[in-house]
Amino acid sequence: MPIRRAREVLIIVFFIAFGAVNAQQTEFFRDADRSYHRAKQLMEKGQYESARRIFGEYIDAQRDYPDERFVSASYHKALCAMNLFHKDAEFEMYEFSLNFPESIWHRPALLELARYNFNRRDYDDAILYFNRLDLRDYSEEVQDEILFKKGFSAFENEDYELARTSFFPLLEKEGPYTGPVNYYYGHIAYKNENYQTALKSLRKAGEDPNFSSVVPYYVAQIYHFQEKYDELIDYAEPLVDSTSTKRREELAH
């Protein structure tokens, strides 16, 4: 009888202890879940330092349970470092891309590495990362961004062929890159003495206020090189008159 009673007591104690441990684990995961969402909210508000700290605490607490949210926290912690321009930010994101190649965050990580180097004007590394991106993995808006930034990086590196092929799909596309793309594409065509192509792109670039003042010099030069003197006069005279009028108005003040 005492043995039977002892077994019953042991079983009861076991279930009580199991329940306590389970409750502790449940509370642990609940706290971790709150921390993760808190970090995401801070990041959305641009409070990257605080978000990075909480993501770090979450990662440390969850190392024994590396689920998809753990991977997400690791990516967003690295992204916070990039937004803060920490000196180890690029390495942290690069290490993430190596550690989690199958994650849904792998492609965004490569994109952020490309953006990071572009923003730092490290165009060599930016091109290396842009070349690793498959356009089909991204939205149309991001595709346009990739093509433009890759083309601009190549242009700055004087790799005009890569710049030209990167800009080409955007030439007829209305959007934030229309003016710059046509200007740089036109400039490359001008350097290559492909004057008709240059005229077409530069005229389109001239519709953008950021390039409207410089485009006429290209156009006038092209007409001169082509020996189209009548077109040169027709094109340039209104510009000269406009410039003279503006100059007179400036002097009057």
N, C-alpha and C positions, 0 to 999 in steps of 0.2 A: 504493500500500500504506500509506504513512504517513497519508494522508488517511482511509482506511478505518479504520485503527486509532484515529485521533484521534476519529472519530465514535463508535466503540464505547466509548472512554473517556468521552466526553462524555455518552453515554446512561447509562453506569454511574453517573457522578457525579450526573446528574440524579435518578436513582432513589434514590440514597443520600440526597441532599438532601431529596427529596420525603418519603422515609420518616422522616427526622429531624423535618421540620416536622410531619408527620402525628402522629408520636409525641408531639411537644410539645403539639399541639392536643388530643390524646386525654388527656394528663396534665392540661392546663388545665381541660378540661371535667370530668374526674374530681375535681379539687380543688374546683371550683365546686360540684359535686354534693354533696360532703361538707360544704361550708360551708352550703349551703342546708338540709340535713337537721339539721346541728348547730344552726342558728338556730331551726328548728322545735321541736327538743327543748328548747332553753332557754326558748322561749316557753311550751311546755306546762308547764314547771316554774315559771312565773311570773317568770323572770329576764328581764324585758322590756328592760332597758337593754342587756344583753349581746346579746340576740337582735336588737335594733334595729341595733346596731353591725354585726353580722355580715351581716344582711340588706342593710345599706347597702353594705358591701364587695362583696357578691355582685352587687348592682345595678350598681355602678360597673364591675365586671369584665365584666359581661354586656351592657353597653349596645349592643354591636355585634351581639348575638344575642338580640333581644327576643322570646323564645318565651313559652309559657304559664307556665313556671316563673318567668320574669322578672316577669311580671304578678303572679303569686302573691306573690312576694317583695315587690313594691311595696305590695301590699295589706297584707300582714302587718307590714311596717315601719311603715305608717301606724297599724295597729291597736295596735302596741306603743306608739307615741307617745300614743295615746288612753288606754291603760292607765296610762301614766306621767303623764297630764294635762299634757303639754308644751303650751306656749302656742300652738304652730303646728300642733297635732295635727288640729284640725278642718279647717284649710285644706289640710293634706296629704291627708286622706282625701277632701275635696271635690274637690281637684285630680285625685286618682286616679279618682274617679267620672266626671269630665269626659274624662280621657285614655283610659279603657278602658270605654266604654259597652256594648260587646258582650261583655265578659269575664264569665265565670261568677261573678266576685267583685264585679260591679257591684251586684247586689241586696244581698249582705251589707254592702257599703260604705254603702249608703243606710240600712240598718237600724242600723248602728253609729253613723252620724251622728245618727239619731233618738235612740238610747239615750244617746249622749254628751250631747246637749243636755238630755234629760230628767234625767239624773243631775246636771247642773249647774243644774237648776231654771230653765233658759231655755225656758220652756214655749211661747213664741211660735215659736221656731225648731224645737222638738221637734215641734210640730203640723205645721209646714211639711213636715218630712221624713216624719212618719207618714202624711201625706196623699199622699205620692208612692209609698207602698208598696202593692203589689197583694197582698192576703192570700193569694191562690191560689199565690203563689210561695214560701210558707213552710209549715213544719210546723204541725200543730194547736197544739202547745205555744207556738210563736212567735206564731201568730195571736192566741191568748189574751193573750199579753204585749202585743202591739201594741194590741189593743183596749183593754186596761186602761190602759196608759200614755197612750194618746191621750185616753181619757176623763178620766183624772185631770188631765192637762195642761189640758184644756178646763175642767174643774171649777175648777182653781186660777185660771184666767183668767176665771172667771164666765161662760163660754160654756156655759150649762147645757143648751142644746138639743143641741149637739155631744157634750157629756158623756153625756147621756141616750141618744142613739142609739149611742154607742160602747159603753156599758155593757150595753145591752139584750141582745145575744146571749149574754152571760155569766151572766145572772141565775139560770138554772136549772142551770148547769153546776158540778158539784162540782170543787173544785180550790183552788189557793192564792189565787185572787181572789174566791172566793164571798162571804166576809164583807165585804171592802172594797167590792166592786161593789154589793152589796145595800144597804150603808149609804149610799153616796153617791147611789145611785139613789133610795133612800127619802127621803133629805134633799131632793133636788130635787123629788120628788113632794109632800113636806110643804110646801115653799116655794110650790108651785103650788096648794096646797089640794086636791090629789088624794089625799084621806086614805086611801081603801081601798087604793090602790096603795102608798102609803107604809107602811101597816100590814103588808102582805104582805112587802115587802122588808125593812123594819126588823126584823120578827120573825125573819126568816131571818138577818139580820146579827147579831141578838142571840145566836145560837148560837155565834158566834165570840167567844172570851174577850176579844179586843181591843176589842169593841164592846158587850159584855154589860152594862157599867156605865152606858153613856150611852143605850142604846136605850129603857129604861123611861120616861125623861123624855119622849121623843117620843110613845110609845104612850099614856101618861097624858094628854098634851096633846091628842092626836087624839081620844080618847074624850070629853074635855071639850068640844072644839069641835063634836063630833057630838052632844053632849048625851046621850051614852050613859052615864048616871050609874051605873047598876047595874054595867055592865061595868067602869067606872072603879074602883068600889069593890072588885069582885071581883079586879081585876088589881092594884090598888095596895096593898091591905091586907097581903097576904103580903110585899110588898117593904118596907113600913113596919116590919112585925114583924121581918123579917130584918135590916133596918138597925139597929133598936133593939137587938136581941140582940147584933149585932156590936159596936155602940158600947158596950154594957154590958161586954162581954168586954174591949174595949180599955181601958176605965176601970179594970177590975179588976186589970189588969196595971200 
